Every structure is written in structure tokens, then in C-alpha cells.
Amino acid sequence: MKILSIENLSKTYGEKQLFQDISFTIAEKERVGLIGINGTGKSSLLKIVAGVDVPDSGEIVMPKDYKIAYSSQAPDLDDNLTVLDQVFEGDAPVLHVVKEYEKALMEFEMNPNQQSSQDHLFELQRRMDAVDGWDVGTNAKTILTKLGITDFNKKIAELSGGQKKRVSLAQVLIREADLLILDEPTNHLDYESVKWLEEYLSRYKGALLLVTHDRYFLDRVANRMFELEGGNLYNYKGNYAAFLEAKAIREENEAATLDKQRNLFRRELEWIRRGAKARTTKQKARIDRFESLDQQVSSAKQSEKLDISLSGSRLGKQVFELKNAYKSYGSKPILKDFSLLVKPGDRIGIVGSNGTGKSTLLNTLAGRLPLDSGEFIMGQTVKVAYYTQENDDMDENKRMIEYLKETAQVVSTSDGKTISASQMLERFLFPTFTHGTPIRKLSGGEKRRLYLLKILMTEPNVLLLDEPTNDLDTQTLTVLEDYLEEFPGVVITVSHDRYFLDKVADQLLILKGDGEIDSFYGNYTEMLESRSVNLEEKQSNQPVKVVEQEKTKKKRMSYKEKMEWETIDEDIANTEERLKAISEEMAKTGSDFEKAQALMNEENTLNEKLEYLIERWSVLSELVENQ
């Protein structure tokens, strides 16, 4: 079994310590989701593991033949290559042969009667047989098609940013890597592509390490979670749901510890204020302890949750209205005799495949694009804040605090208080000492968080959000969703993120292409379920027979089952405790692969045992209820 081992890794970005002395292992078949607030170093860690960047200290230990494939958030592609040529870029000999074969095939199709073209193609067909390259070529075209790229001969320079990202993703998916590293792979993917990617990764033979904001995707793909927080790496067993449960327990324990520290801190503070008459060794020790407590309590304050509690402007009865609207983008119709009435309090999600015109519709509602014909009415009290996919008008040479003060020196909160721009930065998890940082030094996610703060500080009553989940961390998204739930105005959002849409939107506009738009009242999951039911009804002409199951007689517990019931909770707890201990031991094994292998074997055995115990607990608990 191939294992990647990370030992005591540290990385600093400028003056900021991203992480320090973190260690972990990744084994075959592990699907690791990495999460953390923007700016904590998620992308930096991926780059270091991929070999694109180097750590300040620490070591990466792996077998000699270990292969890693990496897809970044901002792929570096060759604009002069075609899509297919770019996908076949790489060091593997089979990729070179497939690339040559595709070129020879194009030459042959252009000159089918030319003998040299025929001979060249036949020679490459023989080489394709030798390296078993047929599956690679077919697989590449299948992956590109599933990701929404169908013109394989198009130049990279002609692609949009989202299309380039999908080509980069296809480029790493065709490689037979031991570890696949993906940074935000679901960005710019529609629902069908995300669903296909979920299924593809579930069958992937190697290991997976990914960063994604898509929590449904994370929940379905990951079987292990890493969290970067405060320079430390926390390791959780299970998917995103299991992580949330385990993190809540950890934070409860830390909160209890922090309360004790704060009480001790108060007592120590009183002693320090009284002054030490004589500097004995014991008193110096108390001063040292006070300073240590001061650091711990200050650190805990820095890790408080992101807070959004801004007030909004008053909104009248009229918001937006489209009447018999027509709009085209080039020769492609986006709106065709479309009418829409947006009312106060509406929560509308705009969905559809890539290229159907979702952003064009949002730009039309924002007043940035005029209609070709028809009528667009905006209410007099409407104050729009538009969160675009790009950070509009963000001068990266400005410092954060200057950038915010362009919008407002102070803002009002929902509880009627007034706070400064500096305090708002702190609420958005930018510590005081960072406020003078030039924007260019921020991570991509931090820039998006700063941009979000800026538009919210305008105190809008209508929010237009274009793919707001791209590049924002899960914690920021959770708080944003809570804010939108309490937001008294209108929210209209374009998003591919199913989780976000389920929490934010209660009605949907479904863009089908060629100007056709359907409406659905309900959230995104309900819409998908409705489609599934309708499809099943169409496929079946026969009425569904309902077979009434016979009621089973209540079964009483045997003596053996009663004894099992009395000890099963303790057995489950002991098994979970041992699994936790194994996880901690594995993080410390370093390059001792034999020990890591033994621990993994024990872990697999205990996981099977735990599943059995939980299943037995369910059976026995039903029997107890029937007594």
C-alpha cells in the first residue's frame, strides 16, 4: 500500500504564519477534504504537497514511484494549444503517443488520399496498440464532454476562464496518479457535471486531496477531513457531516477550557495589578503564567466567528418587473417574451447549464445591460448591491482599510449601533494588525471576503449575487447564509452550489437555453426530486401497486440480547476511542511505513466492528422499545 507522509511542515507567507509543524498521512483510497477560513493556507498546502511550492521546513516522504496530479484554482495553460493537445500535455509516454495520433488523424482527415498521411497514421495506430493508448484517448474525450467541453480542436486562448478550469481538471483526471489534488474542482461546473464528477471520484483508484466550497460534494466524496485553523491541522474521520459533529464537540470542549482559563486569567490579573512586593522565583513564575494565559485568551478571541449584522435600506412595494422582455447575447437568445415580477422578500435562485445566460439575466436586472425589447421597471427605493464573479474596481495597490473607507467610514448594524470600517474588518476575521495590508498580498479567498464586506457596507435592500460561493470558505458561506436568512430585502442569486441554493432560495428560474425559462416554487433539491418523479411517471405506464406488508409480531429480547444491550454503548465508545487514538498515532508515524500499515489494518478492522456495533445497537434499541 502506497502512503504519502507529511512531517512537521511549516510555511510562512510574508509576515503571516500559515501553518507550523503540521504532520499527517494519506493512504490509498482515502478521500481527504481540506477546509479552513480563506487565508489559512489551504491552497499553499496543496501546492507544497503537489511539489509546486516548497515549505519553510518539514519533509514530504513518499515511495519513489509515487505519482501526483494537481489541478489549481488558476490553471497555467498554453494559449497556443488546442483543448485536446493541452489535455495530453505531460511526461507520461502514453500521452505523447496519443497526442501524436490525434494530430495524425486530423492530417489524414484533411488529406485522406495522401500516402504519407496514411502511412503515418498506420504507424501511430501500431504504437497506440503497443502502449494501450486507445482507452486514454477515449477517456479524455469522455471526460471533456462530461465537463461541458465538446470542441476538442478549439484553441485555449479562445476559452473562457471557466472553460480553462474544466480543461485543466480533465488534464489531471486522465492521469493514473497515486494522489489526485484538486483545488476548487466544482467552480464553473453545472449540476450535471458536478454529479458526474462525484461518481467519477468515487471510483478513482488512487487517493484524493481536495479543497472545495461545495458542501454536498464534500459530504458525498470525502471519507476524511482536515481543517486548517490557527496554524494547526485538525484531523477528522468521516465526511463533512461527521466533521461538523466532531468540530462542534471539539469547540464545546475548548469553550469549557477557555472559560476556566478566563476565570484563572481574572484572578491572575488582580494579582498582577496589586503588584509584587518582592520578586521571588515563585512570583516570577506567576508573572510568566499570566503572560501565557494572556496569549491563550487573546488567541481565542481572534478565532471568534465571522459576524455580519449590517442594517439595510427601506424597500418599497415595487422592486423589479420585466414585461415581454427580449434579450440576446450575440446571436444567442437569452430572454424570449419573458415576464417577471420580483416582490419584496423574494428569494430567487437562477440556475441552468453553462452558456444559457444566467449572468446576462443578472446583469439585466442590475441595469448593466439594456433589453433588446420589452420593458424593465425598477422601484424608486431599490438600492442594489451586486456581488459579481470579478472583484469590480478593486485597486490591489490600496490597503484594506482605505478600500473600505471609500464606501463608508462608519456603518449601522441591525441592532442600531454604529461601528467603524476597522471594526467591520475585525468582524470579517481580518485582525487589527492586518488592516494596513495592501490588497495584492491577500489570498484569492480573502479578496473575495473583503469585496463581499464592501458591497454589504453600502446597506442595500436588494442583493444580486453571481456565483457567491466560488472562492469563499465554508465558514464565511455559513455566516453569509444566516445573514441572508435574516436579510429583510430581496436576494437574487446565480449559483451552481446546491447546498447554498437549498438554504437561500425558495423559488427558482431555470434557464433551459434559447430563451426558454421555467419557474419552480421550492428549493433546488425539491426541484431535482420533482424532475425525478416526473421522469419515472413518464417511463412507467403501469399503476404502482401498493403491497401492504404484514405486521410483524413484536419480538421480546432474549437473555443474551439483554446482556448485549447492557454493554453495547460502552463497546461503541471504546471502539471510537481506539479509532481516535489510531488516527493520532498515524499522524506521528512519519516514514515508518510498516507501523503505518499495521495501524491502518487495525483501523479497517475497528471500522468494520464499529459498523456492526451500531447496526446491532439499532436492532436492540427497537427491541427495548417493544418490551
C-alpha positions in Angstrom: 0.0 0.0 0.0 1.4 3.4 -1.0 1.3 6.1 1.7 2.2 9.8 1.5 3.6 11.1 4.8 3.9 14.8 5.7 6.3 15.5 8.6 6.5 18.8 10.6 5.6 21.0 7.7 5.7 24.9 8.2 5.0 27.7 5.8 5.1 31.5 6.1 3.6 33.9 3.6 5.2 37.3 4.0 4.8 38.1 7.7 1.9 35.6 8.1 2.5 32.2 9.6 0.1 29.9 7.6 0.8 26.6 9.4 3.5 25.3 11.7 4.9 21.8 12.3 1.8 20.0 10.9 2.0 16.3 10.2 -0.4 13.8 8.5 -0.5 10.8 6.2 -2.7 10.0 3.2 -3.2 6.4 2.2 -4.7 4.7 -0.8 -8.4 5.1 -1.3 -8.6 8.0 1.2 -10.7 10.9 0.1 -9.5 13.9 2.1 -11.4 17.2 2.2 -9.4 20.2 3.3 -11.3 23.2 4.8 -10.5 26.3 6.6 -11.1 30.1 6.5 -9.7 31.9 3.5 -6.1 32.9 4.1 -5.2 30.0 6.4 -3.1 28.3 3.7 -5.3 25.7 2.1 -4.1 26.3 -1.5 -0.5 26.8 -0.2 -0.6 23.3 1.4 -1.9 21.7 -1.8 0.9 23.4 -3.8 3.5 22.1 -1.4 2.2 18.5 -1.4 2.0 18.7 -5.2 5.6 19.9 -5.4 4.7 23.2 -7.0 5.8 25.2 -3.9 8.4 24.5 -1.1 7.8 24.6 2.6 9.9 26.7 5.0 10.7 23.5 6.9 9.4 19.9 7.1 9.6 16.9 4.9 7.4 15.0 2.4 8.0 11.3 2.4 6.7 9.1 -0.4 7.6 5.9 -2.4 9.9 6.5 -5.4 7.3 5.6 -7.9 4.6 7.8 -6.3 2.7 10.0 -8.8 0.8 13.1 -8.0 -1.6 15.0 -10.3 -2.6 18.6 -9.4 -5.3 21.0 -10.7 -5.0 24.5 -9.3 -7.7 27.2 -9.0 -6.0 29.3 -11.7 -4.5 26.9 -14.2 -1.5 27.8 -16.3 -2.4 26.6 -19.8 -0.7 27.2 -23.1 -2.9 29.5 -25.2 -1.4 28.2 -28.5 -2.5 24.6 -27.9 -5.8 23.1 -28.7 -8.0 21.6 -26.0 -7.0 18.1 -26.8 -3.3 18.9 -27.1 -3.5 20.6 -23.6 -5.1 17.6 -22.0 -2.4 15.3 -23.4 0.4 17.5 -22.1 2.5 15.6 -19.6 5.6 13.4 -19.1 3.9 10.0 -19.5 5.0 8.3 -22.8 1.4 7.1 -23.5 0.3 10.8 -23.5 2.9 11.7 -26.2 1.8 8.8 -28.4 -1.9 9.7 -28.0 -1.2 13.3 -28.8 0.8 12.4 -32.0 -2.0 10.0 -33.0 -4.7 12.8 -32.7 -2.6 15.1 -34.9 -2.0 12.3 -37.5 -5.8 11.6 -37.5 -6.5 15.3 -38.2 -3.9 15.3 -41.1 -5.4 12.1 -42.5 -9.0 13.6 -42.4 -7.7 16.6 -44.3 -5.7 14.6 -46.9 -7.2 11.1 -46.9 -5.7 10.2 -50.3 -2.1 11.2 -49.4 0.1 8.2 -48.9 2.4 9.8 -46.4 -0.7 10.7 -44.2 -1.9 7.1 -44.4 1.5 5.6 -43.5 2.0 8.0 -40.6 -1.5 7.2 -39.2 -0.9 3.4 -39.6 2.4 3.7 -37.8 0.8 5.6 -34.9 -2.0 3.1 -34.7 0.6 0.4 -34.2 2.2 2.5 -31.4 -1.2 3.1 -29.8 -1.7 -0.7 -29.7 1.8 -1.1 -28.1 1.2 1.4 -25.3 -2.5 0.6 -24.9 -3.4 4.2 -25.7 -6.9 3.7 -27.0 -8.5 3.9 -23.6 -6.6 7.1 -22.7 -7.8 8.9 -25.8 -11.4 7.8 -25.4 -11.3 8.6 -21.7 -10.0 12.1 -22.3 -12.8 12.9 -24.8 -15.4 11.4 -22.5 -14.2 13.5 -19.5 -14.1 16.7 -21.6 -17.6 16.1 -22.8 -18.9 15.4 -19.3 -17.3 18.6 -18.2 -19.1 20.6 -20.9 -16.2 20.9 -23.4 -17.2 19.5 -26.8 -14.9 21.4 -29.3 -11.7 19.5 -28.8 -9.8 21.4 -31.5 -10.6 24.9 -30.1 -7.6 27.0 -29.0 -7.0 27.5 -25.3 -6.8 31.3 -26.0 -10.4 31.2 -27.2 -11.8 29.7 -24.0 -13.4 31.5 -21.1 -11.9 31.3 -17.6 -14.4 28.7 -16.5 -13.7 26.6 -19.6 -9.9 26.7 -19.0 -10.6 25.5 -15.5 -12.5 22.5 -16.8 -9.8 21.6 -19.4 -7.2 21.7 -16.5 -9.5 19.4 -14.5 -9.7 17.0 -17.4 -5.9 17.1 -17.8 -5.4 15.7 -14.3 -8.3 13.3 -14.3 -6.9 11.2 -17.2 -3.6 10.6 -15.4 -3.2 7.4 -13.4 -1.9 9.2 -10.3 -1.5 7.8 -6.8 -2.7 11.1 -5.4 -5.1 13.5 -7.1 -5.0 17.0 -5.8 -7.9 19.3 -6.7 -8.3 23.0 -5.7 -12.0 24.0 -6.0 -12.8 21.5 -8.8 -16.6 22.3 -8.8 -16.1 26.0 -9.7 -17.8 26.8 -13.0 -19.4 23.3 -13.2 -23.1 22.9 -13.6 -25.2 20.4 -11.7 -24.8 17.5 -14.2 -21.0 18.0 -14.4 -20.7 18.1 -10.6 -22.8 14.9 -10.3 -20.7 13.1 -12.9 -17.5 14.2 -11.1 -18.8 12.9 -7.8 -19.4 9.5 -9.3 -16.0 9.6 -11.1 -14.1 10.3 -8.0 -16.0 7.6 -6.0 -14.5 5.1 -8.5 -11.0 6.6 -8.6 -8.4 4.0 -7.7 -5.9 6.4 -6.0 -6.1 8.8 -3.1 -7.7 12.3 -3.2 -6.9 15.6 -1.5 -9.3 18.4 -2.4 -10.4 21.9 -1.4 -14.0 22.8 -2.2 -16.7 25.1 -1.0 -19.4 22.7 -2.3 -20.6 21.1 1.0 -22.9 18.5 -0.7 -20.0 17.5 -2.9 -17.6 17.3 0.1 -20.2 15.3 2.1 -20.6 12.7 -0.7 -16.9 12.4 -1.8 -14.8 12.7 1.4 -14.2 10.0 3.9 -11.7 12.0 5.9 -11.5 15.8 6.8 -8.6 18.1 7.5 -9.2 21.5 9.0 -6.6 24.3 9.0 -7.2 26.7 11.8 -4.8 29.0 13.7 -1.7 27.4 12.1 -2.8 23.9 13.3 -4.2 21.0 11.3 -7.1 19.1 12.8 -7.9 15.6 11.6 -11.4 14.1 11.5 -12.7 10.7 10.4 -15.6 10.7 8.0 -17.4 13.1 5.6 -18.4 16.7 6.0 -21.4 15.9 8.2 -19.2 13.9 10.6 -16.7 16.8 10.6 -19.4 19.2 11.7 -20.4 17.0 14.5 -16.9 16.3 15.7 -15.9 20.0 15.4 -18.9 21.1 17.5 -17.8 18.7 20.2 -14.2 19.9 20.0 -15.3 23.6 20.2 -17.6 22.8 23.2 -14.6 21.2 25.0 -12.4 24.1 24.0 -15.0 26.6 25.2 -15.1 24.9 28.6 -11.3 25.0 28.8 -11.4 28.7 27.8 -13.9 29.5 30.5 -11.6 28.0 33.0 -8.7 29.9 31.6 -10.6 33.2 31.6 -11.5 32.7 35.3 -7.9 32.0 36.1 -6.9 35.0 33.9 -9.1 37.3 36.0 -7.6 36.1 39.3 -4.1 36.4 37.9 -4.9 39.9 36.6 -6.0 41.0 40.0 -2.7 39.7 41.5 -0.6 41.5 38.8 -2.5 44.8 39.4 -1.8 44.6 43.1 1.9 44.4 42.3 4.6 42.0 43.6 6.4 43.5 46.5 9.3 41.1 46.2 10.4 39.4 43.0 10.7 35.9 44.3 11.1 32.9 42.0 7.5 31.9 42.7 6.2 35.4 41.9 8.1 35.5 38.6 6.6 32.1 37.8 3.1 33.6 38.3 4.0 36.5 36.0 5.1 34.1 33.4 1.9 32.2 33.8 -0.1 35.4 33.5 1.6 36.2 30.2 1.0 32.7 28.9 -2.7 33.0 29.8 -2.9 36.4 28.2 -1.7 34.9 24.9 -4.1 32.0 25.1 -7.1 34.2 25.8 -6.1 36.7 23.1 -5.7 33.9 20.6 -9.1 32.5 21.5 -10.6 36.0 20.9 -9.0 36.1 17.4 -10.7 32.8 16.4 -14.2 34.1 17.1 -16.8 33.6 14.4 -17.3 35.9 11.4 -20.1 38.4 12.2 -22.4 40.0 9.7 -25.1 42.2 11.3 -25.5 45.2 9.0 -28.7 47.2 8.5 -30.3 47.7 5.2 -32.2 50.5 3.4 -36.0 50.6 3.4 -37.6 48.9 0.4 -40.9 49.9 -1.0 -43.6 47.7 -2.6 -42.1 47.8 -6.1 -38.8 46.0 -6.8 -38.2 44.7 -10.3 -40.6 43.9 -13.2 -39.8 42.6 -16.6 -42.6 42.8 -19.2 -42.4 40.8 -22.5 -38.6 41.1 -22.3 -36.3 40.0 -25.2 -32.5 39.8 -24.8 -29.8 38.2 -26.9 -26.1 37.7 -26.3 -24.6 37.9 -29.7 -26.8 35.6 -31.8 -27.9 33.5 -28.8 -31.4 34.3 -27.3 -31.3 34.7 -23.5 -34.9 36.1 -22.9 -37.8 35.5 -25.2 -41.0 37.2 -24.4 -40.2 36.8 -20.7 -42.1 38.5 -17.9 -41.1 38.5 -14.2 -42.4 40.3 -11.1 -40.0 40.5 -8.2 -41.7 41.3 -4.9 -40.3 42.4 -1.5 -38.9 39.5 0.4 -38.4 37.3 -2.6 -35.5 34.7 -2.6 -34.8 33.7 -6.2 -32.2 31.3 -7.4 -31.2 31.4 -11.1 -30.0 28.0 -12.4 -29.2 26.3 -15.7 -26.4 24.8 -17.7 -23.3 26.9 -18.6 -23.9 29.2 -21.5 -27.7 29.6 -21.0 -27.3 33.3 -20.0 -27.6 33.3 -16.2 -25.1 36.1 -15.6 -26.7 38.0 -18.6 -30.1 37.9 -16.8 -28.5 39.1 -13.6 -26.7 42.0 -15.4 -30.0 42.9 -16.9 -31.7 43.1 -13.5 -28.7 45.1 -12.2 -29.3 47.7 -15.0 -25.9 47.0 -16.6 -27.3 45.6 -19.8 -30.3 47.0 -21.7 -33.1 44.9 -23.1 -33.3 44.4 -26.9 -37.1 45.0 -26.5 -39.7 44.9 -23.8 -39.9 46.8 -20.5 -37.7 46.8 -17.4 -39.1 48.6 -14.3 -37.0 49.2 -11.1 -38.7 50.6 -8.0 -37.7 54.0 -6.8 -36.5 52.8 -3.3 -34.4 49.9 -4.7 -30.7 50.1 -3.6 -28.8 47.3 -5.4 -25.6 45.6 -4.2 -24.2 43.4 -6.9 -21.6 40.7 -5.9 -20.0 39.8 -9.3 -17.7 37.0 -10.2 -14.9 39.5 -10.5 -13.8 41.9 -7.8 -15.1 45.0 -9.6 -13.0 48.2 -9.3 -10.6 46.7 -6.7 -7.3 48.5 -6.7 -4.9 46.0 -5.4 -2.3 48.6 -4.5 -4.6 50.1 -1.9 -4.6 49.0 1.7 -7.7 47.1 3.0 -8.8 49.9 5.3 -8.5 52.5 2.6 -10.5 50.3 0.2 -13.4 50.0 2.7 -13.4 53.7 3.7 -14.1 54.6 0.0 -17.6 53.1 0.7 -18.1 54.3 4.3 -16.2 55.5 7.3 -18.8 54.0 9.6 -21.9 51.8 9.1 -25.0 50.9 11.1 -25.7 47.5 12.4 -29.1 45.7 12.6 -29.3 46.5 16.3 -28.9 50.3 15.7 -25.3 50.7 16.7 -22.6 52.5 14.7 -19.3 50.8 14.0 -16.2 51.9 12.1 -14.7 50.3 9.0 -11.8 48.9 11.1 -14.3 47.2 13.4 -16.1 45.7 10.4 -12.8 44.3 9.1 -12.4 42.6 12.5 -15.9 41.2 12.3 -14.9 39.7 9.0 -11.9 37.9 10.5 -9.3 40.4 9.5 -7.2 41.0 12.7 -6.3 44.7 13.5 -2.6 44.3 12.6 -3.6 43.3 9.0 -5.8 46.3 8.2 -2.9 48.2 6.6 -2.0 45.3 4.3 -2.1 46.0 0.6 -4.8 44.1 -1.1 -2.4 42.4 -3.5 -0.9 40.5 -0.6 -4.2 38.8 0.3 -5.2 35.3 -0.9 -7.9 34.9 -3.6 -10.5 34.0 -1.0 -9.5 36.9 1.3 -10.0 39.3 -1.6 -13.5 37.9 -2.2 -14.4 38.2 1.6 -13.2 41.8 1.5 -15.2 42.5 -1.6 -18.3 41.0 0.0 -17.8 43.2 3.0 -17.5 46.3 0.8 -20.8 45.7 -1.0 -22.7 44.9 2.2 -21.4 48.1 3.8 -23.5 50.0 1.1 -26.5 49.0 3.2 -28.5 47.6 0.2 -32.1 46.3 0.1 -31.6 44.1 -3.0 -28.7 41.7 -3.3 -27.7 40.3 -6.6 -25.2 37.5 -6.2 -23.3 35.9 -9.1 -21.7 32.6 -8.1 -21.1 33.9 -4.5 -19.8 30.5 -3.2 -16.8 30.5 -5.6 -13.6 31.1 -3.6 -15.4 31.7 -0.3 -14.6 29.3 2.6 -17.3 27.2 4.2 -17.3 29.2 7.4 -17.9 32.5 5.6 -20.6 30.9 3.5 -22.4 29.6 6.6 -22.5 33.0 8.1 -23.5 34.6 4.8 -26.4 32.1 4.5 -27.5 33.0 8.1 -27.3 36.7 7.2 -29.4 36.2 4.0 -32.0 34.3 6.1 -32.4 37.4 8.2 -31.9 40.0 5.4 -35.2 41.9 5.1 -34.7 42.8 1.4 -34.6 40.8 -1.9 -32.0 38.2 -2.7 -31.5 37.0 -6.3 -28.5 34.6 -6.9 -26.9 32.7 -9.7 -25.2 29.6 -8.3 -24.3 26.0 -9.1 -23.9 25.3 -5.4 -26.8 23.0 -4.4 -26.3 23.4 -0.7 -26.3 27.3 -0.9 -29.4 27.3 -3.1 -31.2 25.0 -0.7 -30.5 27.4 2.2 -31.1 30.7 0.4 -33.6 30.3 -2.4 -37.3 29.3 -2.2 -38.1 29.8 -5.9 -36.1 29.1 -9.0 -35.7 30.4 -12.5 -34.5 27.6 -14.7 -32.8 28.7 -17.9 -33.1 26.0 -20.5 -31.4 27.8 -23.4 -32.7 29.5 -26.5 -34.6 32.0 -24.3 -36.8 29.4 -22.6 -37.2 29.8 -18.8 -39.2 27.7 -16.4 -40.2 28.7 -12.9 -40.3 26.4 -9.8 -41.5 27.3 -6.4 -39.4 25.4 -3.9 -35.6 24.8 -3.2 -33.1 23.2 -5.5 -33.3 19.7 -4.1 -37.1 19.7 -4.3 -36.8 20.7 -7.9 -34.5 17.8 -8.7 -36.8 15.4 -6.8 -39.8 16.7 -8.8 -37.9 16.1 -12.1 -37.0 12.6 -11.0 -40.6 11.8 -10.1 -41.9 13.2 -13.4 -39.3 11.2 -15.3 -40.3 8.0 -13.5 -44.0 8.6 -14.2 -43.3 9.1 -17.9 -41.2 5.9 -18.1 -43.9 3.8 -16.4 -47.4 3.4 -17.8 -48.4 0.8 -15.2 -50.0 1.9 -12.0 -47.9 1.3 -8.9 -49.3 -1.5 -6.8 -49.1 -0.9 -3.1 -48.5 -4.1 -1.3 -49.4 -3.9 2.4 -46.8 -5.6 4.5 -47.9 -7.9 7.2 -47.4 -6.5 10.6 -44.6 -8.4 12.3 -45.2 -9.6 15.7 -43.3 -7.9 18.5 -40.3 -9.9 19.4 -39.1 -10.0 23.0 -35.4 -9.7 24.0 -33.6 -12.9 24.9 -31.3 -13.1 27.9 -28.3 -12.9 25.7 -29.6 -9.8 23.9 -30.3 -8.1 27.2 -26.7 -8.7 28.3 -25.5 -7.4 24.9 -27.7 -4.3 25.3 -26.1 -3.5 28.7 -22.6 -3.4 27.3 -23.0 -2.2 23.7 -22.8 1.6 24.5 -19.5 1.0 26.3 -18.2 -1.2 23.4 -19.1 1.5 20.9 -17.4 4.2 23.0 -14.2 2.1 23.4 -14.0 1.4 19.7 -14.4 5.0 18.8 -11.8 6.0 21.4 -9.3 3.5 19.9 -10.0 4.7 16.4 -9.3 8.3 17.5 -6.0 7.1 19.1 -5.0 5.3 15.9 -5.6 8.5 13.9 -3.3 10.4 16.2 -0.7 7.7 16.1 -0.8 7.6 12.3 -0.1 11.3 12.1 3.1 10.7 14.1 4.4 7.6 12.2 6.4 9.7 9.7 8.3 7.5 7.3 7.7 4.3 9.3 5.5 2.6 6.7 5.4 -0.7 8.5 3.9 0.9 11.6 1.5 2.9 9.4 0.4 -0.2 7.6 -0.2 -2.0 10.9 -2.2 0.9 12.2 -4.3 1.1 9.0 -5.1 -2.6 9.2 -6.2 -2.2 12.8 -8.2 0.9 11.8 -10.1 -1.1 9.0 -10.9 -3.9 11.4 -12.2 -1.5 14.0 -14.3 0.4 11.5 -16.0 -2.8 10.5 -16.5 -3.6 14.1 -18.0 -0.2 14.7 -20.4 -0.5 11.8 -21.5 -3.9 13.2 -22.0 -2.5 16.7 -24.0 0.5 15.5 -26.2 -1.9 13.4 -26.7 -4.1 16.5 -27.5 -1.1 18.6 -30.3 -0.1 16.2 -31.8 -3.6 16.3 -31.6 -3.9 20.1 -33.0 -0.4 20.7 -36.1 -1.4 18.7 -36.5 -4.5 20.8 -36.1 -2.4 24.0 -38.9 -0.1 22.8 -41.2 -3.2 22.3 -40.7 -4.5 25.8 
